[in-house]
Amino acid sequence: MGDTSETATTRSGLQRYLPLIAIAIVAVIGAFTLRDYISFDVLRDNREALLAFRDDNFLLTVLMFIGVYVAVVGFSLPGAVIVTLTGGFLFGTVLGTAFNVTGATLGAILIFLAARMGLGNRLKEKMDASDGMVAKIKKGIDENQWSMLFFIRLVPAVPFFVANLIPAFVGVPLFRFAVSTFLGIIPGSLVYTSVGAGLGEVFARGETPNLGIIFEPHILLPILGLTALSVLPVLIKAVTGKKELVK
């Protein structure tokens, strides 16, 4: 009976890691096999065929596009920026942003759930049971979840993959993760989608789009302003807390 119980426990433990293992395997394979398929050159060379297919099968194109975006984000495949540009190229700035944000959010939820299933619950239990600095960090995150979630989404320097994993490891509820992801990625997605919407003119001139546009002052400063706004409640709470301590 003891061996059977241990075997069942081991099996259930391995099953928790299967989604993460699958994502890791697909990510590694994709890194070596998809570079030549999800690229600016491929989009440029097949632009007419893509536009014709969209015109003849609009709804199917939307569903396929969102499905591809979910797969790219959910399995951490290369080419997320190219897919975002494609969304703008195919559907324009407004619809393209909506489809890009939807696909990215669904993909983020996929990897979030996989990470939480494999490691998140166990790490959360350890952090809840810990004391000292770890406990203070966990408490700070818990008390300011919305602010911290929007902060890591709005800061361009935080990789999207990392922003999907951190909330899973600290026990953020799925609803908060989904809402903060959807709203938090809109500014950056809007910038790249608008670039994609202008690809027709870029192709006509034989040029390459400026993918560093998000770091230009007129784009970066408003995003940094939103970032500062997202952490304002944390700063107010910190200052208020210090005043109370002084009293």
N, C-alpha and C positions, 0 to 999 in steps of 0.2 A: 504493500500500500504506500509506504514511504517513497519508494522509487517512482511509483506511478505519479504521486503528487509532485515530486521534484521535477519529473519529466514534463508534466502539464504546466508547471510554473515556468520552466525554461522555455517551453514552446510559446506560452503566452507572452513572455518577455521578448522573444525573437519577433513575434508578430507585431509588437508595438514598433519595432524598428524597420519593418518591411517597407512602409511608405518612404521613409528617409533613404533607405538603401536603394530603392527603385529610382528615386529622384537623383541620387548621386550617380548611379550608373548611367541613366539617360543623359545627365548633364555632361559627363565625361565623354560619352559617345558623340553627343551633339556638338561638343566643342571642337571635335576633329572632323566631323562629317558635314556640318551645316554651314561652315564658313563660306563655302563657295556658292551656297544656295540662298542664304539670307544676307544680301549685300546690296550696296547702292548700285553696283554695275548690273546686277540681275534685274533690279527694279527698272533701271534705265532701259535695258535691252528688251524688256517685256512690257513696257508701259502701255503700248497700244492694245496688246492682247488683254491685259488686265482691265483696261477701260471698256473694251468691247464686251468682255464677260460681265462686268458690272452693269452695263446698260441693258443687257439681255436677261440678267438674273440678279436683280438688286438685292432682294431679301436673302437669297442663298449666299450672295457675296458677303453680306453683313454677318450672317451666321458663321460662315467659314472664317472670315477675318477675326471675329471675336474668339472663335475656337483656336485659331493659330496663336493669338495673343495669350490666351489662357495657358496653352502648352508651353510657350516660350518663357513666360514668367513662372509658371508652376514647376517646371523642370529646370529652371535656371539655364535655359539655352541661350546661345549668343544671338545677337541681332535685335534686341528689344528696341533700340533707337530706330533701326531701319523699319521695323514693323510700325512704329509710331509715325514715322514719315509717310509710310504707305497709307496709313489711315487718313492722313491729311490729303494725300494725293488722290485717293479714291473718293473720299466723301466730303472734302472741304473742311474748313476749320471747325465749324460748330458740330456737325454730325461726327466728324472724325474725332474730335476731342471726346465726345460722348461715348463712342465705340471704343476708343483707346482706354479711357478711364474704366469702362465696364470690364473690358478684357483683362486689364492689369489688376484690377481689384479682385476679380474671380481667381486669377492665377495666384495672387498673393494669399488669398484665403486658403487655397489648396496647399501651399507650402507651409502656411501657418499651422493648419490642422495637422499636417504630417509631423512638423517639428514638435508640436505640443503633445501629440500622441507618443512620439518616440522618447523625447527628453524633457519636455516642458513640465509635465506634472511632477516628475521626480525632482527636477531642479527647484520647482516652486516649493515642494514639501521641505527640501533641505534649507532653502532660504527662510521659510517660515519658522523652522526649528532652530535656526542659527541666532547668534547674538553679536554684539559688538558692531563693527563697521558694516558688515554684510546686512545685518538687521536694519540699520539706519538707512542704507541705500534702498533696500526693499520698501521700507516705510515711506521714503521720499517718493518713490515711483508710484506706490499705491495711492498716495494722497494727491498726486498731480498727474494722474494717468492721461487725461485728455490733453493737457499742455505738452507733456513729454511725447505723446504719440504724434501730435501735429508738428512738434519740433523736429523729430527725426524724419518726417516726411517732407518737410519744407526745405531743410538744409540740403543744398545740392551735393555737398561733399559726402553725405551718408549714402553708401551703396543701397540700392533697392533691396537686394537680397538680405543685407544685414538688418534693414528696417523691418523685414518680414519675420526674422528669427528672434530678435530681442523681445518683442511683445509675447511671443509664445513661451519663452523661457522664464518670464516673470509673472505669468498667470493672468495676462490681460484677457478680459472677456471677448468672445468672438464679435459681439455687436459693436463694441467700442473699436476694435481693430478694423472691422469692415468700414464703419462710418469714417473714421479718421484717415484710413487709406484712400477711400473714394474722394473725400473732400481735399485731403492734403496733397494729392498728386495732380490735382486739376491745374494749378499754375504752371508747373513744369511741362505737363502734357500739352497744355494750350500753346506754349511757346514752340515746341517741336512739331505739333500738328500744323500750326500756321506756316512753319517752314516747309512742311510736306505739301501743304496746299499750293505753295508757289513753285513746286518742282517742275511744272510744265515749262515755265520761263527759264528755269535753270537748265533743264535739258536742252531747250532750244538754243541756249548760248554755249552749250558744251562745257558747262562749269560743274563744280561740286558744291553741294549746300554747305553753309557754315554751321557746323554742329556745335561750335563753341559759342554760339550766340547767347546761350543762357548765362554765360559768365560776363557778358557785356554790361556796363554800368546801368543802362536804361532798362535792362531786364533783371539783372541781379539785385539791384537795390530795392525794388518793390518786393521781391521774394524775401529778401533779408528783413524787410519791414514786417512782412507777415510772420516771419520766424520770430522776430522780437516780440510781436504781439501775442504769439502763442505761449511764450514763456513769461509774459507779464504777470499772470496770476501767481506763478511760482515766486517771482521776485516780491510781489506785494505781500504774499503770505510770509516770506522770509523776513522782510522788514517789519511787518506787524508782529511777528513772533519775537523778534529781537527787542522791540519796544516793550512787549509784555514782560520779557525777562528782566528788563531794566527796572520796571515798576516793582 
